[in-house]
Amino acid sequence: MTIVPSRYDVDRDALARQLTGEPRYRVDQVWDGLYRQLASPGELTALPRALRARLDDELPAALSGVAESIDRSGETVKWLFGLAGGAHIETVLMHYRDRTTVCVSTQAGCAMACGFCATGQGGFERHLTTGEIVEQIVRGARRARDDGRRLGNVVFMGMGEPLANYDQVWAAVERAHADLGISARHLTLSTVGLVPGIRRLATEGLPVNLAVSLHAANDALRDDLVPINRRYPLSVLAGACADYLLAKGRRLSFEWALIDGTNDRRSDAHELADLARSLPLAAHVNLIPLNPTPGYPTRGTPRAGVLRFRQWLRDLGVNATVRRNRGTDIDAACGQLAARAGGTVELRPPRAREVTARAR
């Protein structure tokens, strides 16, 4: 399927070609409008009206708004976006006391087949383009600005496996850093353990953060929970993580979704601690109580068990924190994003402070 380039797919050179015949300063005006003003071409009043109309037509938006959901606290917003070809993705904006973060998708669906993840349960449809990824960041930054906040963090932890779409994702990372002004230290890439991607990431110039969705620290259990482990077992993954740490000197985090009676035992804590401490810089552990999804019957570890597991890790010398779940009531929390492939999307009736509407 051929995807028509959107306004955030073009680079400066392509934009200059688009503006052939216009004064040279128009390139800077348009680029500044897209990335600093977070505006569409039609909103750039410094441009002649005819040029605005032409650019709106020739450089369309990649994302069409389908639904918006706001959680009970009013601090988490989830968008369901439609893409060219009929695919759908979800993007989540989270306001915290001291920061605002947007969680972006990198694929429509996911091929990694982790059974406890709603995205993995739905299968894979296609990779996103750089422009489709960047536009999610821009939408988040614009909404944050409208809310009187500033977008300071981007986590590539939405739908899909970022390192399976490496070229498009890394181009989006560079665009977010260079043109949207987000520090590399506030950009986090997540992976279930694609070792070639981790090794490639270690050679890049920007010191972004790496989060590895681990969930098990022995191969037998991880083969079941995270099937890619059969291709890249823990010894291979640990070697790639160690090399990344040596190359970047940045903290690496292990994400651990706590599943009741599955990976929340004392023995699991010991295995995780051994792995975390074996790295050149001990990994930080983010504990995430498993969020409910329709296709996975096992429940998450109760809060008392989560706190007990965290204490076991701390007693073993591992820095561990419990991630605060955000947006569970609107299916916006970790592992819950499930926009359906093939253009069939079920819009639930409004609940909490949910609002469903055409594009804002």
N, C-alpha and C positions, 0 to 999 in steps of 0.2 A: 504494500500500500504506500503510495506517495503522499507525503504530508507537505502541504504548502507552507513555506517559511512564514513564521509570524514575526511580529515586531521585535521580539526579544531573541529571535534566532539569528538576526543579522548582526554582523560585527561592524566596526566603523568603516572598513573598506567597502563592505557591501552597501552600507548606508550611503556612502559617498557616491557609489555608482547609481543608487536609487535617486540621488539628488543631482545627477548630471544636468548642467545647464543653470543650476541655481548658484548664487554666490557661495563661496567656499565656507563662509561662517555659518551657513545653514546647518552643516553637519554638526557643529558644536551645539547649536541651538536645539536641534532635535535630540541629540544624544543626552544633553543636560536635562531636557524635558522628560525623557523616558526614565532616566536613572536617578536624577537628583530631585526633580519635581514630582516624580512618580505619576506622571500625567500621560494620557493618551494623546496622539497627535492632534485630535480635534480640540483638545483643551489648551493647546499652545498658542495663545493669542498673539505672541510675538511674530508668528508666521502669517503670511497672507492666507486669506480664507480658502482660496482655491487650492493652495498647497496642503493645508490641513485636511481638506476633503480628500485629496488624492492620496496622501499618506495613510489616512484612515482606511481607505479602500485597498491600497497596495500592501500595507503592513497591518493585517488584521490582528486582533487579540487571539491568543491560542485557546483561552479558557472561556467557556460559556457557563454562566452561573445557573445552577439547577436548584440547589437548596442551601440554606444556611441554618445552622443550629447553634443555640447559645445555652450553655449549661446553667444550672440553678444559681451558681455564684455570679454569673455574668462575666466571669474572667476567662472563659474558654469558648472559642468560636470554632465551629467546624464548617467547612464548605464542601459541598459536592459539586465538582466541576465536570462538564462535558468536554470531550476532546474531538478533534477531527477523526472521522471514521467511526464514531459511535462509542468509543471507550469512555470510561468515567474514572475519576480519581477523587481522593479526599485530601484536604489540607487542614491543618489545625493551628490556630493562633492561641497562645497562652500568655496571659498577663500574670506576672508575679509581683510581689511588693517592690523588688529591686531590679526587675528586668522584664523584657518581653521577648518571647521565643516563638518562631514559626517552625512547625514540623512539616516538611515537604515530601511529596511522593516522587519517586524516580522511575517507576514503571506502572503501567496499568495492570494490576494483578501481580502475582509473584510465582516463580517457578520453583522456589526452594522447598515447598511442600511441608513446612513445619505444621504439624497437625493442630497445635494449640493456637495458631494465629489465624484470624478470620481472613486476612488477605491470602495466605497460603491455601486456605480451604477453597478459595474461589478459583485458583489456577492463574495462569499467565495469559495476558493478551498481547501487549507490545511494550517496547521501550518508549520512554518519553524523550522528546527532543530537548536540546539545551534551552530553547525558548520556552517550552512548556514548564520546565523546572524553574527557570528564572522568574517567569511571570507569577508563579506561586509566591515567591519571595516578595516580589513587588506588591502583590495584592495584600500580603501580610503587613508589609511596611506601611502601605497606604492606610489600612484599617487602624494600625497602631497609631499613626499620626492623627487620624480622625478621632481616636479615643484619648488624645492628649498624651500619648506615650511615644517612645522611640523603639523601633525594632533593633535589638542588640545581638540576638543569637539566632542562628539557623541550624537546625538539626535535620540531617537527611535520614530520617527514621520513619517516614510514612510508608505508603504502599511500595512494595518492591525491594529488591536487593541492589543497593547503589553500585557496588563494585561489579555487578553483572552488566551494568550499563556505563562502563567506566568513562569512555571518551566524552559522552554527553554530560555526565555528572561532573567530571573534573572541569570542563569548560564552564559549567554553571557556577562551580566553586570560584573559579578565577574571576568571573563576571561579578559575583557577589562581593568579592574582596576588592577588586580594582574599581568597579563602577558604582556599586551600592554602598561602598565604604564600610563593610563589615570586617572586623579584624579576623585574621586567620585563627586566632585563639578562641574565637567565638563561633567557629564553624566546626561541626561534628559530623563525621561520616560513620554510619553504622554498617556492620556486615555480620552475616552468620558464619563467616570464616572462609571466604574465597581467598585462598592463599596467594594466587598470582596477583590479585588486585592489591592485597596488603603489601606485597613486595614492590609492586609498581608505585604504590602510594609513598613508599619510603624514599623514592628517588625524586619526588616532586619538591618544588621550591618552597611551597607554603606549608608552615608547620600546623596543619589542622589537627583536630582531636580525632582519635579513633576509638570507637566503641564496638566491642565484639560481643555479639549475642551468644553467650556460652551455654547457659542453662543446665549443663552437666559437665562433670570433670572426669568421667571415665567413658571410654569409647563405647561400651555396650549400651549404656543409657543414652549417650548423645547420638548414637546411630539411630535410635528410635525417635528421639525428640527433634533432632536436627539432621535430616537425612544426608546433607552435604558432607557430614563428618565421615561417611563411608569413603568419600573421595579424598578428603583432607583430614585425616585423623588428628587427634589432639597433639601428638608429638610433632607433627608437621606444622600444625597451626601455632603451637607454642614457639617453634623455631622462627616462624615468620614474625610473630609478635615481638620476640626478642630483638630481631634485626631491625624492626621498625623503631623500637625504643632506642636502640643504639644510634640509629640514623637521625632521629628527631629530638630525643630528649624530652618528649612531651608525655604527659600522663596518659596511660591507656586504661580504659575501663572495661570490665566484664559486666555484661548485663545478665541478670539471673532472674527469670520469671519463676517464682516459687509456686510449685504445684503440690497440693496436699498429698502427703504420703509417697511422693515420687522423687523429688530432689530437695527435700527440706529436712533430711535426717542428719544426725550428728556426723555420720560417715561421709555424707555429701559435703558438709562444711570442711572436714579434714581434707578431702580430695581437692576442693576448691582452694583452700588455703595453700596447699602444697604447690598447686599450679601458679597461683598469684605470686607467691614468694620466690618462685624459681626464675622469674624474669629479672633482667638487669635493673629495672625499676619496678618495684612491686606494684601490681595492678590494683586499681581502685575497683571495688565491687558495688554496683548499683543493684539493690534488691527490689524486685517489682512483684507484688502479689499478683498472681495470674488473674487477668480480667476475663469475665465470662464471654464466651462466643458460642453461637448455635451449634457448631460442628464438633465441639470438644466437651465431653460430659464431665470430665474431672474438674473439681473446683480448685480455686486458689487456696493457698495456705491461709488459715485464719490469722488475724493480727497478732495474737499472742505467739503463734508459731513463727511469724516473721521476725518479731523482736527477739525471740529466743535464738533464731538462726543468726541474726546480726550479732548477738552477743557472743555466740560460739566463734564467729569469724574474728571478732575483736580480741577475744581471748587468745586466739592463735596468731595475733599480730597483723591482721589484715584490716585495712581501712575500708569499712563498709557503711553504706548509708541506705536508707529505705526511700525509694522514690515516691513522692506524693502523687497519687493517681489524680489526674485531671480529666474531666469530661466523661466519666464513666456513664453518667445518666443520659448522654447523647451519643454513646458508642464512639467516643473520640479518644479513648485511652489507649495505651500500648497494646497492640495486638488486636484491636477492635475495628480497624478500618477495613471496610468490606464493600466498597462501590463495586457493583457487579459488572463483569465484562459483557460485551455483546450488546450494550445499549439498554439492557433490561435492568431498571433500577427501581426498587421498591422504596417509596417515600413513606416513612412511618408517620402516623398522626402526630401532631405537635404534642410534646410533653415538656415538663419543666418550663423553660422560657424559650422553647423552640419556635422558630419562625421559618416557614417554608414559602419561598417566593421565587419568581424568575429573577434574573440577574439584578443586583442592586443598581 
